Amino acid sequence: MADDKEVEKTIAEDLVVTKYKLAGQIVNRVLEQVIAKCLPDASAREICEFGDKLLLEETSKVFKKEKDSKKGIAFSTCVSVNNCICHFSPIPSENDYILEQGDLAKIDLGAHIDGFIAVVAHTVAVGGGEVTGRAADVLLAAHLASEAALRLLRPGNENYAVTDAVQKISAEYACKPIEGMLSHQLKQFRIDGEKSIIQNPSEAQRKEHEKATFETYEVYAMDVLISTGEGVGREMDTRCTIYKKTDEVYQLKLKASRMFYSEVRNKHGSMPFNLRSFDKETSARLGVFECVNHKLIEPFQVLYERPGEIVAQFKFTALLLPSGTHRITGLPFDKSQCKTERTIKDPELNTLLNSSAKSNKKKKKKTGAEEPMEVETAA
C-alpha cells in the first residue's frame, strides 16, 4: 500500500483526466458567472467572495462517493483591475475597489478535485462595448500570445519557444510581458511543479531559469500577463491576502501562529488559500506574520504596473495527451471588440497563430467519451 501512494498519478489514467476535465468545467462555469458580475459600480471584493462561494458549492457536488477525496478552491478568485497585475482579492478589513465603465478587469480563479487542479484567467472590459487605444493593444497581445502558447505546448517543444513567442507578439503591439512571471507544470496537490515557462526574463533570470522539454502526460497552467508599460511588477501598499504552505519546518512560538498553521494544514494542505476563509481575521493576520517570517507559508503579493498603464491576462490549463494538447479551461474571446491599427506582421507568428490548436487524432472517440464521463461523475 505504501508503494502505491508513492506512485505519481498522471493523466495516463482515464480517471485522472476525468477529474481534471470536471475541475475545468467547474472553473469555466464559475468564470462565466463572475464575468457577469463585472459591471460598473460593482465591488471587486464582493465579486471575489461570490466566486469563491461558487467554487466551493460546485466542487462539493462531485465525487461525493469518494469520502476521502479532497476538493475545493485551488486558487482564490481575484479581480485585478487596470494597472493592478495580479492577486487582488481583498478581505473585509482591506480597501475595496469599485469597478468603473471601461476598466479592464482580470479575473483569476481555480478549483481542484482530488488535488487535480484547473485554473483560468480572463480579461474583460467592464460595461462592455468597443475597446480602443492601448487597452485594445494589450488585450489583443495577451489573447494572441496565449493562443500562440497553446500551439507550442506540444511534447518535444522547449519552454523557451513559448517565452520567445509571447515576447514577439507583445512587441508587435508595442507591449511587454510582465517580467519574470512563471507558468507552472501542474501535479496532484501541487500548483507549482518542477517545469515552468518564464515571461520576459531579465538576463539574470534567463541564466537561472532552467530549460525544459514538454512531455506527453504533463499538465500546464499557461499564464500570460502583458502590459502597456515597461513590464515590471512592484508592490504598493495593498496587503497580501493569498498564501500557500511550503515544505519548510519550524517550531512556531506563538499560540495564534500554531493554531493558524494547523488550520492551514488541515483545511488547505498545499493549496493556495485566502485569509477570508478563516473565521477570525485578526487571529489569521497574527498567525500569518510569524509563519511568513519563518517561510512556513509564502505570500502571493499584489503587484502593480505604473499608474496609467494597463495589464491584460489570459490563463488556461492544458493536458498534453497522446491525442494532442487539450485546453480544458478558458472562455471564447471576441477579437472584434478590439479596435487598433496594430497587427502582427511577423510571417512566422502568423503561420503559428493560423495553425490549428485542435487535436486531430482520436477526435471522434474523445468527444464521445467526454459527455458520459461528465454525467457519471456529476451524478
C-alpha positions in Angstrom: 0.0 0.0 0.0 2.8 2.4 0.9 4.4 1.9 -2.5 1.1 2.6 -4.3 0.9 6.0 -2.6 4.3 7.0 -3.8 3.4 6.3 -7.5 2.6 9.7 -9.0 -0.8 9.9 -10.6 -0.8 11.4 -14.1 -3.2 11.9 -17.0 -2.1 8.5 -18.3 -5.0 7.3 -16.2 -8.5 7.9 -17.5 -9.9 8.7 -14.1 -7.3 11.5 -13.6 -8.2 13.0 -16.9 -11.9 12.9 -15.9 -11.1 14.8 -12.6 -9.0 17.4 -14.4 -11.8 17.9 -17.0 -14.5 18.1 -14.4 -12.5 20.7 -12.4 -12.1 22.6 -15.8 -15.8 22.6 -16.4 -16.4 23.9 -12.9 -14.0 26.8 -13.3 -15.3 27.7 -16.7 -18.9 27.8 -15.3 -17.8 29.9 -12.3 -15.8 32.2 -14.5 -18.8 32.9 -16.7 -20.9 33.9 -13.6 -18.1 36.0 -12.2 -17.7 37.9 -15.5 -21.5 38.6 -15.5 -20.9 40.4 -12.1 -18.2 42.7 -13.5 -20.4 45.7 -14.1 -19.8 49.4 -13.4 -20.2 50.3 -9.6 -19.7 46.6 -8.6 -17.4 45.8 -5.7 -14.3 43.8 -6.5 -14.3 42.3 -3.0 -17.9 41.1 -3.4 -17.2 39.6 -6.8 -14.2 37.7 -5.3 -16.4 36.4 -2.4 -19.1 35.4 -4.9 -16.5 33.5 -7.0 -15.1 31.6 -4.0 -18.6 30.7 -2.8 -19.5 29.2 -6.2 -16.2 27.3 -6.4 -16.9 25.6 -3.1 -20.6 24.9 -4.0 -19.7 23.4 -7.4 -16.8 21.2 -6.2 -19.0 19.9 -3.3 -21.4 18.4 -5.8 -19.0 16.0 -7.5 -17.3 12.7 -6.4 -19.5 12.5 -3.3 -18.9 8.8 -3.0 -15.1 9.2 -2.6 -15.2 10.1 1.1 -11.5 10.8 1.5 -11.3 12.9 -1.7 -10.3 16.5 -1.1 -11.7 19.1 -3.4 -12.4 22.8 -3.4 -10.6 26.1 -4.3 -7.2 25.7 -5.9 -6.8 29.5 -6.3 -9.0 32.1 -4.7 -10.9 34.4 -7.0 -9.0 37.6 -7.8 -10.3 40.7 -9.7 -7.2 42.8 -10.6 -8.1 46.0 -12.5 -6.1 48.1 -15.0 -2.5 48.6 -13.7 -3.0 46.0 -10.9 -1.2 43.0 -12.3 -2.4 40.2 -10.1 -3.7 38.7 -6.8 -6.2 41.5 -5.8 -8.7 39.7 -3.6 -9.3 41.9 -0.5 -10.6 40.7 2.8 -13.3 42.9 4.6 -10.7 45.0 6.6 -8.8 45.9 3.4 -9.6 48.6 0.9 -12.0 47.6 -1.8 -12.1 48.6 -5.5 -15.3 49.7 -7.2 -15.4 48.9 -10.9 -15.9 51.7 -13.4 -17.1 51.7 -17.0 -14.1 50.9 -19.4 -11.9 49.3 -16.7 -10.0 46.2 -17.8 -10.7 43.6 -15.1 -8.6 40.4 -14.9 -10.4 37.5 -13.3 -8.3 34.7 -12.0 -9.5 31.6 -10.2 -9.1 27.8 -9.8 -10.6 24.6 -8.5 -9.3 21.1 -7.8 -10.8 17.7 -7.5 -8.7 15.2 -5.5 -5.7 17.6 -5.9 -6.0 17.7 -9.7 -6.0 21.4 -10.4 -7.7 23.5 -13.1 -7.0 27.3 -13.2 -8.2 30.0 -15.5 -7.9 33.8 -16.1 -9.8 36.1 -18.4 -9.8 39.8 -19.0 -13.0 41.7 -19.6 -13.9 45.3 -20.4 -16.2 46.5 -17.7 -19.5 47.6 -19.1 -18.8 46.0 -22.5 -18.6 47.9 -25.7 -15.7 48.7 -28.1 -12.1 48.6 -26.7 -9.8 51.1 -28.3 -6.3 52.6 -28.0 -3.7 51.0 -25.7 -6.4 48.9 -24.0 -7.1 47.2 -27.3 -3.4 46.7 -28.0 -2.7 45.0 -24.7 -5.9 42.9 -24.8 -5.1 41.6 -28.2 -1.5 41.0 -27.4 -2.4 38.9 -24.3 -5.1 36.9 -26.1 -2.9 36.2 -29.2 0.1 35.3 -27.0 -1.9 32.8 -25.1 -3.2 31.3 -28.4 0.4 31.0 -29.6 1.4 29.4 -26.3 -1.3 26.8 -26.7 0.0 25.8 -30.2 3.6 25.5 -28.8 2.6 23.4 -25.8 3.4 20.2 -27.6 5.6 17.2 -26.5 9.1 17.7 -27.8 8.9 21.5 -27.8 11.0 23.6 -25.3 9.7 26.1 -22.8 11.7 28.9 -24.2 9.9 28.6 -27.6 6.8 29.8 -25.6 8.8 32.6 -23.9 10.1 33.9 -27.2 6.7 33.8 -29.0 5.0 35.7 -26.1 7.8 38.3 -26.2 7.5 38.8 -30.0 3.7 39.0 -30.1 3.8 41.6 -27.3 6.3 43.7 -29.2 4.1 43.7 -32.3 1.5 45.6 -30.2 4.1 47.8 -28.5 3.6 46.0 -25.2 5.7 43.9 -22.8 5.1 40.7 -20.9 5.4 41.1 -17.1 9.0 40.3 -16.2 9.7 37.0 -14.5 6.2 35.7 -14.4 6.1 31.9 -14.4 3.6 29.4 -15.8 4.0 26.1 -14.0 3.5 22.4 -14.7 0.7 21.1 -12.5 0.8 17.9 -10.4 -1.6 16.4 -7.9 -1.9 18.8 -5.0 0.9 21.0 -6.5 0.2 24.2 -8.3 4.0 24.9 -8.9 5.5 21.8 -10.4 9.2 21.5 -11.4 8.9 22.6 -15.0 7.9 26.2 -15.8 7.7 28.7 -18.6 9.1 32.2 -17.9 7.9 35.5 -19.3 10.2 38.3 -20.3 13.2 37.1 -18.2 15.9 39.6 -17.2 19.5 38.4 -18.0 19.9 37.0 -14.5 16.6 35.2 -14.7 17.4 33.7 -18.1 20.6 32.3 -16.7 18.9 30.8 -13.6 15.7 29.6 -15.2 16.1 26.0 -16.5 15.3 24.9 -20.0 12.8 22.2 -20.1 11.1 20.0 -22.8 7.4 19.3 -22.7 6.4 15.7 -22.5 3.3 13.6 -23.1 1.0 13.2 -20.0 2.1 16.5 -18.5 -0.3 19.3 -17.4 0.4 23.0 -17.5 -1.2 26.2 -16.3 -0.3 28.6 -19.0 -0.4 32.2 -17.7 0.1 35.2 -20.0 0.3 38.7 -18.5 1.0 41.6 -20.8 1.5 45.3 -20.0 1.3 48.6 -22.0 4.2 49.7 -19.7 7.7 48.5 -19.0 6.5 45.1 -17.8 7.9 45.3 -14.2 5.7 44.4 -11.3 6.1 46.3 -8.0 4.4 46.0 -4.6 2.4 49.0 -3.4 0.5 49.4 -0.1 -2.1 46.7 -0.9 -1.7 43.9 1.7 -1.4 40.3 0.6 -4.4 38.0 1.3 -3.4 34.9 -0.6 -0.8 32.5 0.7 0.4 28.9 0.3 2.1 26.4 2.6 5.7 25.5 1.8 7.7 22.4 2.8 9.8 24.3 5.4 9.8 23.1 9.0 9.9 25.4 12.0 8.7 25.3 15.7 6.3 28.3 15.9 6.5 30.3 19.2 3.1 32.0 19.3 -0.1 30.1 20.1 -2.0 32.1 17.5 0.5 31.1 14.8 0.4 27.4 15.8 -3.4 27.4 15.6 -3.4 29.2 12.3 -0.8 26.9 10.8 -2.7 23.8 12.0 -5.8 25.1 10.3 -3.9 25.8 7.1 -2.5 22.2 7.0 -5.9 20.6 7.8 -8.1 22.8 5.7 -6.0 23.7 2.7 -2.9 21.4 2.6 -0.5 22.7 -0.1 -3.2 24.6 -2.0 -3.1 28.4 -2.1 -5.7 30.0 0.3 -7.2 33.3 1.1 -7.3 34.8 4.6 -11.0 35.3 4.1 -11.5 31.6 4.5 -10.7 31.9 8.2 -13.4 32.7 10.7 -11.3 35.1 12.8 -9.5 37.6 10.5 -7.5 39.2 13.3 -6.1 35.9 14.6 -5.3 34.8 11.0 -3.4 38.1 10.5 -1.4 37.5 13.7 -0.7 33.9 12.7 0.3 34.7 9.2 3.1 37.1 10.3 5.2 34.5 12.1 4.6 31.8 9.5 5.8 34.1 6.7 8.8 35.3 8.6 9.9 31.6 9.0 9.0 30.7 5.4 6.3 28.2 6.5 3.9 29.9 4.1 4.7 32.1 1.2 2.7 35.1 0.0 1.2 35.8 -3.4 1.9 39.5 -3.5 -0.4 42.0 -5.1 1.7 43.6 -7.8 1.2 46.8 -9.8 2.4 48.4 -13.0 3.0 52.1 -13.1 -0.3 54.2 -12.7 -1.8 54.8 -16.1 -0.6 51.6 -17.6 -2.9 48.6 -18.4 -2.3 44.9 -17.9 -4.2 42.1 -19.6 -4.2 38.4 -18.6 -5.3 35.1 -20.1 -4.6 31.8 -18.4 -5.6 28.3 -19.3 -5.0 24.7 -18.2 -3.7 22.3 -20.8 -3.4 18.5 -20.8 -0.6 17.0 -23.1 -2.3 13.8 -24.1 -1.3 11.4 -26.9 -4.3 12.6 -28.9 -3.0 16.2 -28.7 -3.0 19.1 -26.4 -6.4 19.7 -24.7 -7.2 23.1 -23.3 -9.7 22.4 -20.5 -10.2 25.9 -19.2 -10.8 29.3 -20.9 -13.7 31.1 -22.5 -14.1 32.3 -26.1 -12.7 35.8 -26.7 -14.2 38.2 -29.2 -11.3 39.9 -31.0 -13.7 42.1 -33.0 -14.4 44.2 -29.8 -10.7 45.5 -30.0 -10.1 48.3 -32.5 -6.4 49.0 -33.1 -4.3 49.7 -36.2 -1.6 47.4 -34.9 -1.4 43.9 -36.3 1.1 41.0 -36.3 3.4 41.4 -39.3 5.9 38.6 -38.5 5.0 35.8 -41.0 6.3 33.1 -38.7 4.0 34.2 -35.9 1.0 34.5 -38.3 1.7 30.9 -39.5 1.8 29.7 -35.9 -1.5 31.5 -35.0 -3.3 30.4 -38.1 -2.4 26.7 -37.5 -4.9 24.5 -35.8 -4.9 24.3 -32.0 -7.2 21.3 -32.0 -6.1 17.7 -31.6 -7.0 15.7 -34.6 -6.1 12.1 -33.6 -8.9 10.2 -32.0 -11.1 13.2 -32.1 -14.5 11.4 -32.5 -13.6 8.9 -29.8 -12.6 11.7 -27.4 -15.8 13.7 -27.9 -18.0 10.7 -27.5 -16.2 9.6 -24.3 -16.3 13.0 -22.6 -20.0 13.6 -22.3 -21.0 10.3 -20.5 -18.0 10.8 -18.2 -19.3 14.2 -17.2 -22.7 12.9 -16.4 -21.4 10.0 -14.5 -19.1 11.9 -12.2 -21.6 14.8 -11.6 -24.3 12.3 -10.5 
